[in-house]
């Protein structure tokens, strides 16, 4: 039986394969990332309680800001 970590690694690898096969430019990859984020938000909304959904989105936004903060001038 696969662990949640193994399942997540498989999903991640599968999504990266889709990106590699479906995008031709940096702009395409940015658009794909935006679409993936929108899908994630919908899946969180459809499968979690409102509090769980809001908590995950809050943490995801904070993680994203921490990731891009060094690049903001």
Backbone as a chain_set.jsonl record, in Angstrom:
{"seq": "XXXXXXXXXXXXXXXXXXXXXXXXXXXXXXXXXXXXXXXXXXXXXXXXXXXXXXXXXXXXXXXXXXXXXXXXX", "coords": {"N": [[0.841, -1.186, 0.0], [0.577, 2.185, -0.862], [2.069, 5.037, 0.658], [0.84, 8.232, 1.866], [2.814, 10.121, 1.165], [4.182, 8.861, -0.947], [2.11, 8.693, -2.815], [1.607, 11.419, -3.23], [4.084, 12.152, -4.37], [3.907, 10.692, -6.755], [1.677, 11.967, -7.97], [2.758, 14.54, -8.246], [4.923, 14.034, -9.997], [3.483, 13.137, -12.217], [2.016, 15.45, -12.878], [4.13, 17.183, -13.525], [5.06, 15.891, -15.788], [2.889, 16.306, -17.494], [3.115, 19.098, -17.733], [5.639, 19.289, -18.993], [5.05, 18.045, -21.432], [3.015, 19.592, -22.464], [3.539, 22.308, -22.614], [5.213, 25.039, -24.224], [6.657, 27.275, -23.775], [7.985, 29.698, -21.424], [5.931, 31.391, -20.668], [3.685, 29.772, -21.217], [4.101, 27.852, -19.227], [3.752, 29.384, -16.896], [1.068, 30.074, -17.192], [-0.038, 27.494, -17.06], [0.625, 26.86, -14.416], [-0.995, 28.688, -13.057], [-3.511, 27.689, -13.784], [-3.382, 25.187, -12.546], [-3.291, 25.985, -9.873], [-5.819, 27.09, -9.617], [-7.412, 24.826, -10.014], [-6.61, 23.337, -7.78], [-7.626, 24.958, -5.733], [-10.38, 24.709, -6.22], [-10.704, 21.945, -5.757], [-9.974, 21.77, -3.048], [-12.053, 23.327, -1.97], [-14.279, 21.779, -2.672], [-13.895, 19.412, -1.242], [-13.204, 19.727, 1.42], [-13.895, 20.97, 4.759], [-15.202, 24.283, 5.386], [-13.525, 25.697, 7.155], [-11.14, 24.133, 7.034], [-10.535, 24.422, 4.338], [-10.123, 27.253, 4.144], [-7.94, 27.494, 5.878], [-5.913, 25.988, 4.596], [-5.673, 27.444, 2.193], [-4.809, 29.896, 3.222], [-2.277, 29.19, 4.271], [-1.04, 28.289, 1.905], [-0.952, 30.631, 0.348], [0.704, 32.199, 1.946], [3.048, 30.644, 1.845], [3.608, 30.853, -0.917], [4.066, 33.622, -1.149], [6.366, 33.845, 0.455], [8.096, 32.4, -1.109], [8.306, 33.937, -3.474], [9.052, 36.398, -2.531], [11.859, 37.132, -2.313], [12.328, 37.843, -4.961], [10.947, 40.088, -5.518], [11.166, 43.46, -6.288]], "CA": [[0.0, 0.0, 0.0], [1.346, 3.415, -0.96], [1.892, 6.036, 1.706], [0.447, 9.529, 1.299], [3.987, 10.755, 0.562], [4.411, 8.223, -2.245], [1.018, 9.1, -3.696], [1.868, 12.816, -3.575], [5.211, 12.154, -5.308], [3.397, 10.227, -8.052], [0.87, 13.052, -8.543], [3.674, 15.611, -8.635], [5.63, 13.594, -11.204], [2.513, 13.13, -13.314], [1.729, 16.831, -13.269], [5.31, 17.727, -14.199], [5.066, 15.289, -17.12], [1.899, 17.053, -18.277], [3.711, 20.404, -18.039], [6.705, 19.087, -19.983], [4.489, 17.657, -22.719], [1.947, 20.499, -22.903], [3.941, 23.71, -22.687], [6.303, 25.305, -25.166], [7.363, 28.493, -23.398], [7.881, 30.085, -20.018], [4.581, 31.921, -20.488], [2.797, 28.61, -21.13], [4.285, 27.222, -17.917], [3.124, 30.252, -15.902], [-0.379, 29.895, -17.349], [-0.355, 26.164, -16.538], [0.694, 26.95, -12.96], [-2.213, 29.36, -12.621], [-4.627, 26.748, -13.933], [-3.238, 24.168, -11.495], [-3.668, 26.599, -8.603], [-7.278, 27.22, -9.624], [-7.957, 23.48, -9.807], [-6.368, 22.992, -6.381], [-8.584, 25.712, -4.921], [-11.698, 24.079, -6.389], [-10.703, 20.643, -5.086], [-10.026, 22.044, -1.608], [-13.397, 23.8, -1.651], [-15.257, 20.695, -2.835], [-13.612, 18.215, -0.451], [-12.847, 20.051, 2.797], [-14.802, 21.9, 5.436], [-14.854, 25.673, 5.095], [-12.353, 26.056, 7.959], [-9.969, 23.454, 6.463], [-10.286, 25.089, 3.048], [-9.536, 28.573, 4.394], [-6.634, 27.3, 6.512], [-4.959, 25.563, 3.565], [-5.435, 28.569, 1.287], [-4.004, 30.879, 3.948], [-0.903, 28.694, 4.312], [-0.51, 28.251, 0.54], [-0.642, 32.001, -0.065], [1.886, 32.617, 2.708], [4.195, 29.928, 1.267], [3.897, 31.447, -2.222], [4.683, 34.934, -0.928], [7.728, 33.621, 0.946], [8.873, 31.91, -2.234], [8.59, 34.981, -4.46], [9.484, 37.637, -1.875], [13.231, 37.564, -2.7], [12.394, 38.32, -6.343], [10.195, 41.348, -5.628], [12.089, 44.603, -6.156]], "C": [[0.884, 1.247, 0.0], [1.043, 4.336, 0.218], [1.411, 7.337, 1.068], [1.621, 10.246, 0.621], [4.269, 10.17, -0.816], [3.347, 8.631, -3.255], [1.239, 10.536, -4.156], [3.027, 12.927, -4.567], [4.774, 11.708, -6.698], [2.556, 11.304, -8.743], [1.769, 14.173, -9.051], [4.4, 15.242, -9.927], [4.706, 13.599, -12.416], [2.188, 14.527, -13.806], [2.917, 17.463, -13.981], [5.445, 17.144, -15.605], [4.076, 16.009, -18.026], [2.464, 18.415, -18.672], [4.759, 20.26, -19.132], [6.145, 18.799, -21.37], [3.515, 18.682, -23.299], [2.372, 21.947, -23.082], [5.151, 23.87, -23.598], [7.132, 26.522, -24.772], [7.212, 28.741, -21.905], [6.481, 30.623, -19.73], [3.557, 30.79, -20.375], [2.885, 27.964, -19.742], [3.65, 28.059, -16.809], [1.608, 30.117, -15.968], [-0.821, 28.536, -16.806], [-0.349, 26.178, -15.011], [-0.557, 27.626, -12.404], [-3.43, 28.457, -12.706], [-4.577, 25.673, -12.849], [-3.65, 24.73, -10.131], [-5.185, 26.749, -8.506], [-7.946, 25.867, -9.394], [-7.781, 23.063, -8.347], [-7.382, 23.691, -5.478], [-9.982, 25.094, -5.014], [-11.77, 22.747, -5.654], [-10.731, 20.799, -3.57], [-11.436, 22.425, -1.204], [-14.41, 22.659, -1.675], [-15.083, 19.543, -1.858], [-13.248, 18.474, 1.0], [-13.939, 20.898, 3.431], [-14.346, 23.322, 5.112], [-13.609, 26.105, 5.882], [-11.081, 25.415, 7.411], [-9.547, 24.128, 5.158], [-9.58, 26.425, 3.258], [-8.142, 28.461, 4.998], [-5.576, 26.917, 5.483], [-4.653, 26.716, 2.615], [-4.565, 29.63, 1.949], [-2.538, 30.457, 3.965], [-0.28, 28.668, 2.919], [-0.122, 29.644, 0.059], [0.612, 32.486, 0.655], [3.142, 31.938, 2.162], [4.593, 30.525, -0.079], [4.57, 32.804, -2.06], [6.12, 34.795, -0.431], [8.631, 33.15, -0.182], [9.266, 33.04, -3.188], [9.127, 36.258, -3.836], [10.904, 38.047, -2.257], [13.317, 38.133, -4.116], [11.655, 39.627, -6.543], [11.156, 42.499, -5.369], [11.333, 45.847, -5.802]], "O": [[1.831, 1.341, 0.781], [-0.086, 4.401, 0.704], [1.558, 7.526, -0.14], [1.428, 10.911, -0.397], [4.563, 10.91, -1.754], [3.655, 8.885, -4.42], [1.077, 10.841, -5.338], [2.956, 13.717, -5.508], [5.21, 12.271, -7.702], [2.695, 11.532, -9.944], [1.567, 14.693, -10.148], [4.479, 16.054, -10.848], [5.099, 14.013, -13.507], [2.095, 14.762, -15.011], [2.731, 18.206, -14.944], [5.898, 17.835, -16.518], [4.378, 16.291, -19.185], [2.31, 18.841, -19.817], [4.763, 21.028, -20.094], [6.697, 19.254, -22.371], [3.22, 18.647, -24.493], [1.622, 22.737, -23.655], [5.986, 22.976, -23.726], [8.183, 26.778, -25.359], [6.424, 28.088, -21.221], [5.909, 30.346, -18.676], [2.663, 30.845, -19.53], [1.87, 27.58, -19.161], [3.067, 27.503, -15.878], [0.938, 30.054, -14.937], [-1.865, 28.438, -16.163], [-1.22, 25.577, -14.381], [-1.11, 27.186, -11.396], [-4.279, 28.457, -11.814], [-5.61, 25.294, -12.298], [-4.281, 24.037, -9.332], [-5.766, 26.556, -7.438], [-8.933, 25.774, -8.663], [-8.696, 22.501, -7.745], [-7.931, 23.077, -4.562], [-10.681, 24.972, -4.008], [-12.771, 22.445, -5.005], [-11.428, 20.055, -2.88], [-11.963, 21.915, -0.216], [-15.287, 22.577, -0.816], [-16.017, 18.768, -1.654], [-13.004, 17.525, 1.745], [-14.788, 21.466, 2.745], [-13.236, 23.53, 4.623], [-12.742, 26.795, 5.346], [-10.047, 26.077, 7.329], [-8.364, 24.369, 4.914], [-8.56, 26.698, 2.625], [-7.258, 29.25, 4.665], [-4.47, 27.457, 5.496], [-3.493, 26.94, 2.268], [-3.681, 30.199, 1.308], [-1.655, 31.272, 3.702], [0.898, 28.994, 2.77], [0.922, 29.817, -0.57], [1.48, 33.11, 0.045], [4.184, 32.579, 2.029], [5.781, 30.688, -0.357], [5.539, 33.103, -2.758], [6.996, 35.55, -0.853], [9.818, 33.477, -0.199], [10.404, 33.104, -3.653], [9.617, 37.127, -4.557], [11.134, 39.23, -2.508], [14.277, 38.832, -4.44], [11.724, 40.218, -7.62], [11.867, 42.517, -4.364], [11.933, 46.911, -5.648]]}, "num_chains": 1, "name": "protein.A"}
